[in-house]
Structures are given as C-alpha cells and as structure tokens.
C-alpha cells in the first residue's frame, strides 16, 4: 500500500477546491482507495480536493488513472499513477523471493559500500546496465544522526536538467530501503545523488551500502 498525493491548481497556480477526483484501475473500474497505509479507513471514490487544492489516497501496488472534472470539463489521464510500495515489494512476491535466494549485489553495481562526506550535493555512478526494465536497488544509509537530513535520488545518467529522475526520498538518521526503479537506462548508468538538507548546512559522514540489485 503506497500513498499518492497531488494538487489541482489553475494555470496561474491558484488552488482549486472541491474538485472531484476519481481513481480508476487499468480496466476502467473504480479502484479501492484508503486514507491510511493499513487499509483500515476507506476513502470515498471519487474524493474531493481540499481547500488548498490537494488530495491524497493510499492504494495497492499497480497502475491507476485519475479522472477530474473542472468547470464542467472531465479530463482522464491514463496510467498517470504508478504505485510500488518498496516495503511490500521486498517482503513478498518475486522480488522478495529473488532477494531471499541471492544475498549480496549483482556484478553490475559499481559500488557496494562507500563512506561519504555529504557537504552539499554528491553524485556517484551507481549501477551500470546495458538494458532497461524493472530494477530493484536496496540502499542503506547509516552512521548519521537524526538531524542529518539528506535526499537520496536516482538518475538515468549524470544528474542534470536533462536527466530523468526515478526516485527521491528525504531521509534522516540510519535508513534502509528497497527502491523499485522502472527505467530504460538510456545512458547506461544509474547515478545516486546525495543532497545535504541539514538545517545548519553542516557536513556529515554517511556510509552508503548497496545490499541487492536485480533487473536491468
């Protein structure tokens, strides 16, 4: 179960409240959505945007489309939502089975463990692969304190305005996550970017470890 959150605004950026949003499965039927990760509180479908134009829901892993109606005009975007809860992927299903049977990392991973001083923005060539598809990278950041906020980002190619960013997460302290990355890797290299987000901007040391990498 993963959370999806977005907002509805005018072209000038003003929030639009009370806009109905319908969440549809791939076959066009109504999706089962919830207000909590455990799936205990059912969300209305369609739901409505809040006073600031935002809306959110939790749903099972899969592809979804959103249908919204603004000023009498209905717009449906196909497959605009791809949910893939990394915790669920790592605990059950074919990805979890692969992780259980194959400890360690594949030979395509360019680093396994590296101690890094995160002073500003640090880019590391992470995974090299000639092919695309579903890749699952298990990343661990350790040796940091609760105040050591940092972004972990994955890019197809050297991070720039032209590169495609696949994943980003703000973390603090010790952190471990199985990151599902659906990518073509047109550049042939997946880059890891670390961004110091500490309130005081002070540098800190972190150990980045790759536990598993499948696919590609």
C-alpha positions in Angstrom: 0.0 0.0 0.0 1.5 3.3 -1.0 0.4 6.9 -0.7 -0.2 9.2 -3.7 -0.6 13.0 -3.1 -1.2 15.7 -5.6 -2.9 19.1 -6.0 -5.2 20.8 -8.5 -4.5 24.4 -9.5 -5.3 26.9 -12.2 -2.8 27.8 -14.9 -1.7 30.7 -12.7 -1.1 28.3 -9.7 -4.1 29.1 -7.6 -5.6 26.2 -5.7 -9.0 24.8 -6.8 -11.1 23.3 -4.0 -13.8 20.8 -4.0 -12.8 19.3 -7.4 -14.0 15.6 -7.7 -11.2 13.2 -8.4 -12.0 9.6 -9.4 -9.3 6.9 -9.2 -9.6 4.2 -11.8 -7.9 0.8 -12.2 -6.4 -0.1 -15.6 -9.6 -1.8 -16.7 -11.5 1.5 -16.0 -13.3 0.3 -12.9 -13.3 2.2 -9.6 -10.2 1.5 -7.5 -10.2 0.6 -3.8 -8.5 3.5 -2.1 -7.9 4.3 1.6 -6.9 7.1 3.9 -4.3 5.1 5.8 -1.4 2.7 4.9 -3.0 -0.2 6.8 -6.2 0.0 4.6 -8.5 0.4 7.6 -10.1 3.7 6.6 -11.8 3.6 3.2 -11.6 6.8 1.2 -14.5 8.0 -0.9 -14.1 7.4 -4.7 -14.5 10.0 -6.1 -12.9 12.2 -3.5 -12.7 16.0 -3.5 -9.7 18.3 -3.3 -9.2 20.2 -0.1 -9.2 23.9 0.5 -5.6 24.2 -0.8 -6.4 22.0 -3.8 -4.6 18.9 -2.5 -5.9 15.3 -2.4 -4.3 12.0 -1.4 -5.0 8.4 -1.1 -3.4 5.0 -0.4 -3.8 2.1 -2.8 -2.3 -1.3 -3.6 0.7 -1.5 -5.9 -0.3 -1.1 -9.6 -1.2 1.4 -12.3 -4.1 3.9 -11.9 -5.6 6.7 -13.8 -7.2 9.9 -12.5 -10.4 11.5 -13.7 -11.1 15.1 -12.7 -13.9 17.5 -13.5 -13.2 21.2 -13.5 -15.7 23.8 -14.8 -17.9 21.1 -16.3 -15.0 19.6 -18.3 -13.9 16.0 -17.5 -10.3 15.0 -18.1 -8.9 11.4 -17.8 -5.2 10.8 -17.8 -4.3 7.2 -18.4 -1.7 5.5 -16.2 -0.6 8.7 -14.6 -0.1 6.9 -11.2 2.3 4.1 -10.7 2.3 2.8 -7.1 5.0 0.4 -6.0 5.5 0.2 -2.2 9.2 -0.7 -1.7 8.4 -2.4 1.7 5.8 -4.7 0.1 8.0 -5.5 -2.9 10.9 -6.5 -0.6 8.7 -8.7 1.7 6.5 -10.7 -0.7 6.4 -11.6 -4.3 9.0 -12.4 -6.9 11.3 -9.5 -5.9 11.3 -10.7 -2.3 12.0 -14.3 -3.4 14.9 -13.1 -5.5 16.4 -11.2 -2.6 16.0 -14.2 -0.3 17.8 -16.5 -2.8 20.5 -14.1 -3.8 22.3 -12.4 -1.0 24.7 -9.6 -1.9 24.7 -7.5 -5.0 25.0 -8.2 -8.7 28.1 -7.5 -10.7 26.5 -4.5 -12.3 26.7 -2.5 -9.2 29.6 0.0 -9.3 29.8 0.5 -5.5 28.9 -1.8 -2.6 29.8 0.3 0.4 31.3 3.8 0.5 31.8 6.3 3.3 30.9 9.7 2.0 31.1 13.2 3.4 27.8 14.9 2.5 28.7 18.6 2.4 26.4 19.8 -0.4 25.5 17.7 -3.5 27.4 14.5 -4.2 26.9 12.4 -7.4 28.0 8.8 -7.6 27.9 6.4 -10.6 25.8 3.7 -9.0 24.7 0.9 -11.4 25.8 0.2 -15.0 23.5 -1.7 -17.2 23.1 -2.0 -21.0 19.3 -2.9 -20.7 16.3 -1.4 -19.0 13.2 -2.8 -17.3 12.4 -3.2 -13.6 15.4 -2.7 -11.4 15.3 -3.0 -7.6 18.1 -1.4 -5.6 18.3 -1.9 -1.9 20.1 1.2 -0.5 21.2 1.7 3.1 22.4 5.0 4.7 24.0 4.6 8.1 26.2 6.3 10.6 24.1 9.5 10.7 22.2 11.3 13.4 18.5 12.3 13.5 19.4 15.8 12.4 21.3 14.7 9.3 18.5 15.1 6.8 19.5 14.2 3.2 17.9 13.5 -0.1 18.6 10.2 -1.8 18.0 10.5 -5.5 18.4 8.2 -8.5 19.0 9.5 -12.1 19.4 8.0 -15.5 22.8 9.5 -16.4 24.7 12.2 -14.8 22.2 14.3 -12.9 21.2 17.5 -14.8 18.1 19.2 -16.1 18.1 16.7 -19.0 18.4 13.6 -16.9 15.4 11.6 -15.8 15.0 11.3 -12.0 13.4 8.0 -11.0 13.4 8.2 -7.2 13.9 10.7 -4.5 13.4 10.5 -0.7 14.2 12.8 2.2 15.7 10.7 5.0 17.4 11.3 8.3 19.5 9.1 10.6 20.0 5.4 9.7 17.9 4.4 6.7 17.4 1.3 4.6 15.0 0.9 1.7 14.4 -1.3 -1.3 13.9 1.1 -4.1 11.9 0.0 -7.2 13.2 1.7 -10.3 11.3 1.3 -13.6 13.8 2.6 -16.2 15.2 2.3 -19.6 18.7 3.5 -18.7 19.3 5.2 -22.0 22.6 6.5 -20.6 23.7 3.0 -19.5 24.5 4.3 -15.9 22.2 4.9 -12.9 23.5 7.7 -10.7 23.0 8.1 -7.0 22.7 11.7 -5.8 23.0 12.7 -2.1 21.9 16.2 -1.1 22.7 17.7 2.3 19.4 19.0 3.8 20.6 19.8 7.3 19.1 23.0 8.7 22.5 24.4 9.6 24.2 23.2 6.4 26.9 21.3 8.3 28.6 18.4 6.5 28.3 14.9 8.0 29.6 11.4 7.3 27.4 8.7 6.0 28.0 5.1 4.8 26.1 4.2 1.7 25.6 0.5 1.1 24.0 -1.5 -1.7 22.5 -4.7 -0.4 20.7 -6.0 -3.5 20.3 -5.1 -7.1 18.2 -7.1 -9.6 17.0 -6.4 -13.1 18.3 -4.2 -15.7 
